[in-house]
């Protein structure tokens, strides 16, 4: 039986991945901190291994006897501390890869993000996704690190992957888009869907995003384990939607009317500097730094994952939003 270690095992993607691996008969070792919330691992027959990405010795011990690793752990949140992102997301990834090389792990699947692709070269504003620039696996980082510390850390982590591949390690990268679905315990209060359902979204921004169901992301990870090519990246994404279309879907399930005001990115983008000064007293649904890209369409292509991973996306954006809405309802958030 293949033994698999999952870092970030208590997170949204990591926890769902552990569940799927157990269901498929794999022996799963869940790597997490002693202080981690174990809700997503509740009742799962996994081996718990206490450790920390910033303590390489714990990784050496965790990887003994392991055949494959899903590295989903990274620093999330809205912090602007680039050093903190570097310590956890970049150096942590480096530590996982070094330990995998030293312990003879056969394959690593690294969970990156479309954030590592940088940003589109121009705003989409009111254009439909079909008329807007679309990013793919050849897109690369193209903005100042301070403009998006999280995205920059994911980009740097991918550079660590390429160094490890050059050293002989078999690593595959997957880049999920905006992952939606049941079980997102860390965004249970600030999810855009929750905030919309509580009438906390006063306007519709221009631009858009790609939505993918958590189960498709999990299945994409499993396909990458089996079919991914060493050193390659695969975008896991499904439907490109304008924010207006996304909010309309939110409205369809929550019965909360969509905002009547549409706010152009051209108006919002110049406000990033004053908002940075007021971040401590203004509750925004996204990191202040991303206001700089209001009006941009973060649209991506999933053709490579379909072709090379022999993968079919099973869930629509409606499925993802409905499943997330019902889960949030069950957990008394909306």
N, C-alpha and C positions, 0 to 999 in steps of 0.2 A: 504493500500500500504506500502510495506516494505521501511523504510527509511535507507539509507546507507550513511556512511561517508567515503570518500576516502582521506587519507593523501598522500602527494606527487602527488596531482591531476594534477599538471602542468607538470609532467615528462612524459617520453616516455610510460612507462607501465601505470602509473596512469591516464594519459589523455586518452589513448585508452580504459582503463577500464571504465572511466566515460562515454565515448561515447556508449559503449556496454550496460551499465546499463540503460542509458536513453532510448536506443532503445528497451530494454526489459520492459520498463514501471516502473522502480524503481524511487523513489524520491531520488535524489542524492545531498548530501552536499559536496562541494569541499573545502577541507581544504588546505590553502596555505598562504605563506607570502604576505605582501602588495607589496613587490618588485618582486614577481614572474612573469615570462613571461607567459601570458595567451593565447598564440597562440593556444595550443591544446584544449583549452576550448571554443574557439571562437564560438559564436552562439549556444552553448549548453544550454538548459534550466536547469541549475543547480543552487543551492543556494551556493553562495560564502561565505566562512567563513574565515576571516583573523585571522591568529594565527601563532604560532611557536612551534616546538617540544621542544624548550628549555624553553618555558614558560608554565608550566603545567596548570596554571589557564585558559589559552585560550582553552586547551583541554577539561577541565571540561565543559565549556560552549558549546563547539562544539559538544559534545557527548550527550547533553540533547535531549531526544526524539528519539535517534538513535537506530535502531535494530541491525545493523551489521556494522562492520568496515573492510575496506580493507586498511591495513597499508603498503603502498608502499614507503613511504618516507625514505631516507637515504642519507648520504653524499657520493657523487660521486667525481670523479676527481683523480688526481695523487699526491695529497698531501701526505707527509710522517708524518704528525703530528698526532700521535696516539691519543693524548688528544682531538683533534678536532673530530676525528672519534668517540671517546668514548662519547663525549658530545652530539653529534647529533644522531648517529646511535644507540648507546647502551642506554644512559640515555633517549633519545627521545622515544625509544621503551618502556622503562620502564614506562615513563610518560603516554603513550597511554594506556598501559595495566592497570595501576592504575586507570586512569580515566574511562576505560571501566568497571572495577570491581565496581567502586563507582556509576556509572550511570545505571547499569543494562543492558549493552549491551549483546545481546544473543550470538553473535559469532564474532570472529575476524579472518580474514585471513591475515596472515603476509607474506609479500614478502621478502624472503631471497634471496639466490643465491647459485649456486653450489660452489662459492668461499668459503662458510662456511664449505664445506666438506674437506677442506685442499687440498693437492696435491697427485697425484699418488706416489707410493713408489719407482718407478724407471722410467727412461726416456723410451719413446717409439721409439725415433729417427725416423727411416725409416719404422718401422713396421706398417702394416695396423691396423685400429681400431679393427678388428676381432681378431688380434693376440696380442693385448695390454691389460694392466690392465684396468678394467672398475669400476668406483666408483658408489656407490648406496646410499640409504638413511641410511645405517649403517656406512658409512664412516664418519670420524670425524677429527677435527683439529689436525695436526701432524707436524707443523713447528713453528719456532720462530715467535712471533708476528711482529717483525721488518722486517721480510722477506716479509710480505704482510699485511700491516695495514688494508686495505679495507676488505680483507677476514676475518681477525681476528675480526674486528668489527661486521661483519655479524654473525660469530660464537658466539660471546658474546651476541648479540641480541637474538639469539636462546636460550641461557641459560636463559635469562629473560623470554622468552616464557614458558619454563618449570616451572619456579617459579610461574608464573601466573596460569598455569594449575593446579599446586599443591594447589593453593588458590581457585580453583573452576571455573576459567574462561575458557570458551570454545574457544580455539585457534587452528587453523590449520596453518601449515607452508607449503609454496610452494617455491621451489628452481629452478628458471629458469636458463638455460644455457646461451649461447651467443645469445641474442635476436636481430633478424634482421627483418627489414620491414619498411614500410612507417611511417613517423612522428617522426623520431628520431632527434628532433630539437637541442638537446644538444651535438650531435656528428656530426653536419652538416659539420664541417670542418676537424675533425680528425678521422672520421670513416675509418676503414681499406679499405672499398670499395671505398670511395671518394679518399683516398690517392693512392690506386692502380690505379684508373681510371685517375689520374693525373701523372702517372709514377713516383710516389714518393716512391715506394717499390722496392729497388734495388736487393733484394735476397729473396729466399724462405727459411724460417726456417724449420727445421725438427720438428716433433711433430704434434699436431693437436688440434681440439676443436669440441664441439658439437654446432650445429646451430638449432635454433627454431624460427619459425615465430611469430611475435608479436601477431597475431590473435589467434594462438594456445595458447599462454601464457595467453591471456585474457580469452579465453574459459576455460583454465585450472583453473584459479582463480574462475570462476563461478561454475565450477564443484566441486572445493574444498569447496565453500560456501554450496553447497547442500549435498555433499556426504563425505567430508573429516571427518576423525575421530579425536576427541579431542587429542591434543598433538602430532599428527603424522606429519611427513614431507613428501612431495611429490615432486620429481624431475620433472620439466616441461622441457622436452628436446626432440629432434627428431633425427637428423642425426649426427653421429660421422664422422668427416672428417679430413684427414690429411690436413695440411696447403697447400700442393701442390694441393690437390683436390679442396680446397676452392678457391685458386687463379685461378685455371683453370675455375671454375664457374664464378669468377669475370671477367675473360678474355672473356668468352662466351658472356656475356652481354655488356661489355664495348668495346670489340674489341681491347683492349690493350694487347699485348703479355705478357705472364708470364715471369718473370725474368729467365735468363739462369743459374744463380748461385744458388745452394742449399748450405745453410750454416748449418753445423752440430751444434747441441746444445753442443756437446763436446768442440767445439771451442769457442762458445759464452759464456757459463756459467762462465768460469774463468774471463771474462771481466766485471762482475757486479760491482766490487769495483772501478776500474778506471772510469767506466761510471757514477757511483754515484757522483764522484767528478766533472764530466763534465756535469752533468744534466742541468745546467743553459745555456749551449751553444750548446748542442746537442738536436735536435728535434727527439725524438723517438716515434713510434706509440703506445707503451705500457709503463706502469710504469717501471722505471729502475729496481725496485726490482724483477719484473717478469722475467727479463733476467736470473735470477738464475735458472729458470725452462724452459729455452729454450730446445727444444727437447723432452719435456714431452707431452704426449697425454692426454688432459683433456677430456677424454671420460666418458660418464655416461650412466646408464640404466634408461629407462623410464617405465619399466614394472609395477612398483607399481602404478603409476598414471593411467595407462591404466586399470589395474585390479580393484583398489579400488575406483577410481573416475568415473568409467564407461565412460571412455574418449577415444576418437579417434582423433589422430592427422590428420588434414586435409591438411596441407601444407608441401611441400617438401622444402629442402634447396634451390633448384632452384627457387621455388615460392618466398621464403623469399628474396633471393638476387635480383631477377628480380623486385619485388615490391619496394624494397629499392632503387635500381638503378633508376627506373622510377621516384620515388619521389624525389630523389636527383637531377635528371635531371630537373624536373619541378621547383625545387627551385634554379636552376641555380648554382649548386655546381659542376656539372660535365658536 
